Amino acid sequence: MSGRRATVLVAGAGIGGLTAALALAGQGFKVIVAERAARLEEAGAGLQLSPNASSILIGLGLKSSLSTRAIAPDAVSVMSGPHGGELVRLPFDKSNPAAPYWVIHRADLQAALAAHANTNPLIELRLGYELENFVTDADGVVADLRQGEARHRQTATALIGADGLWSAVRRQIDSTTQPRFTGLIAWRGTIENRRPPDQAAPPCVQLWMGSNAHLVTYPMANGQQTNVVAISSGQWRDQGWSVPATATEAGAAFTASRWSEPARAIIASVANWRKWALFTLPASTRWVDGRVALLGDAAHAMLPFAAQGAGMAIEDAAVLARCVSEKEDDFPAALKRYVDLRRERVVRVQNLARQNGRIYHLAGPAATARDLAMRLVGGHRLLTRQNWIYDWRA
Ligand SMILES: Cc1cc2nc3c(=O)[nH]c(=O)nc-3n(C[C@H](O)[C@H](O)[C@H](O)COP(=O)(O)OP(=O)(O)OC[C@H]3O[C@@H](n4cnc5c(N)ncnc54)[C@H](O)[C@@H]3O)c2cc1C
C-alpha cells in the first residue's frame, strides 16, 4: 500500500476530515489536514453512530479507543410528549460487535480520531491553518493557508473540502449555492447524573414527539451524563455550534399545556444550554470540480432527524479513499466516481431526515393517528425500515 506519490490536502479536521485523512493514509496516501481552529475541541454534546458508520471507524482501527467511551444502547424508546408514556420501543440488534449502534460524546470521537491521525506518519495535522482559497491546474492544486498573520502556499495532488456547512472550498466550486435556514433551532445541553447508572434500566435513546417540537436524550460518558437535544421553531439564525442560550428560550416551546411533566422535567434539568440554528444544503449542490471534492456537511448538510450527518461524512470518507486508491493516476475521474457513488444515497437520507421532522412534529388528530400507526406497526418493523441505512458497508 505504500509508495504512492500523491499528497491530498484536506481542509477541516471535523469528523469527516479526520476520517478521510485516516482512510486515505490507510491507502498509502500522504495527507495534510489544515484545520482553522487552533485547538480541536468539540462542543459538549453527543452523537449517535449507527452500524454503517461505526463499522468504518472500527475498520480504521479505532475499536479499542472508542468502545471504552461509547455506550451501546438497547433500543430507541419513542415517547409521547403530551402524555408522557412510551409509544413503542425499537430494539437494536446487538449481535455484531464489528458494527454496533453507539452513542458517544463528540469530544471523545474527535479526540480518538485526532490521536490516530497524530500517530500516523503519513498524516500531518496542521492546527490553526485556515484555507482561504485555491487554484487548480492540470497537475494539482495550490492552496493559500492563513496561519494568524502568516500565509502559506501549499501544493497538493487534490483538495478535499471537509470544512463544514460554511465551506470555503464549496464557495469556490459552487458559488451560487448557499446554506438555507430551516426555521428550526437545536437546543443542546447535558444533564449531570449524580447517581451511578441504574443497571436495571438498560441504556436507551429516547425520542419525545410533540406538536411542532421534539426532544432526544441518551446517556454518555459512562452514564454519568445525559445528552439532551430539543428542537423547536425559531428565527434566530446566527452561525456557530456553541452559542449560549437561556433556559427560558430553550424551554419556550415545551409548555405545560402541550408537554407532559416527565418531558418538562428533562428540559428543566439541563443547567447550560447551547443553541444551533439548523441549515441545510440543496441536493443540487456541486460536490466536485476536477481535483477538488467536498465531503460531509460541506457537501450535504442535512437536518439531524435521521442522526446521520456524521455517519454520511464517515461513509463519504471511506468511499472517497477507495475511489482514489483505485484510480490514483486520474484524480478527477476518481473524485467524480466518488460523487456518483455517494449522491443518491445521501439525498435519500436528506429526504428521510426532512420527513422524520414532519412526522415528529405532528399535532392534534394527525399526531393521534401517527401514534396509533406506530403502535400497530411495532418497534421491530419500524427499525427494519432503517436497514437500508444501517446495513450499508464500505
Ligand atoms: C443537533 C444536532 C445533532 C446531531 N446529531 C447527529 C447524530 O446523532 N449522528 C450523526 O451522524 N450526525 C449528527 N449530527 C450531524 C453532525 O454533527 C454533522 O453532520 C457532522 O458533524 C459534520 O461533520 P463534518 O466533518 O462534515 O463538518 P464539521 O464537523 O462542521 O467540521 C468542519 C471542520 O472544518 C473546519 N473549517 C471550517 N472552515 C475551514 C477552513 N476554511 N479552513 C480549515 N478548516 C476549516 C472547522 O473548524 C471544523 O473543524 C447532528 C447535528 C446537529 C445539529
The ligand as an ORCA input file, in Angstrom:
! r2SCAN-3c Opt
* xyz 0 1
  C     -28.329     18.949     16.972
  C     -27.564     18.044     16.076
  C     -27.456     16.701     16.383
  C     -26.763     15.850     15.514
  N     -26.705     14.526     15.834
  C     -26.107     13.678     14.983
  C     -26.063     12.284     15.283
  O     -26.575     11.838     16.297
  N     -25.437     11.459     14.400
  C     -24.846     11.935     13.262
  O     -24.291     11.132     12.487
  N     -24.851     13.253     12.961
  C     -25.464     14.131     13.787
  N     -25.468     15.455     13.512
  C     -24.774     15.949     12.298
  C     -23.265     16.054     12.515
  O     -22.983     16.826     13.652
  C     -22.592     16.705     11.300
  O     -23.122     16.189     10.114
  C     -21.080     16.423     11.319
  O     -20.502     16.979     12.483
  C     -20.415     17.005     10.075
  O     -19.034     16.768     10.147
  P     -18.055     17.457      9.116
  O     -16.696     16.928      9.462
  O     -18.551     17.310      7.736
  O     -18.146     19.019      9.432
  P     -17.792     19.828     10.753
  O     -17.992     18.996     11.959
  O     -18.522     21.111     10.659
  O     -16.220     20.102     10.639
  C     -15.700     21.080      9.763
  C     -14.309     21.459     10.240
  O     -13.719     22.329      9.281
  C     -13.095     23.418      9.937
  N     -13.053     24.532      8.973
  C     -14.080     25.307      8.550
  N     -13.648     26.180      7.602
  C     -12.330     25.935      7.433
  C     -11.325     26.484      6.563
  N     -11.607     27.472      5.697
  N     -10.062     26.005      6.629
  C      -9.751     24.995      7.511
  N     -10.664     24.430      8.349
  C     -11.933     24.884      8.295
  C     -13.973     23.660     11.154
  O     -13.267     24.375     12.158
  C     -14.332     22.234     11.555
  O     -13.353     21.682     12.421
  C     -26.138     16.348     14.348
  C     -26.224     17.703     14.066
  C     -26.936     18.541     14.907
  C     -27.044     19.982     14.556
*
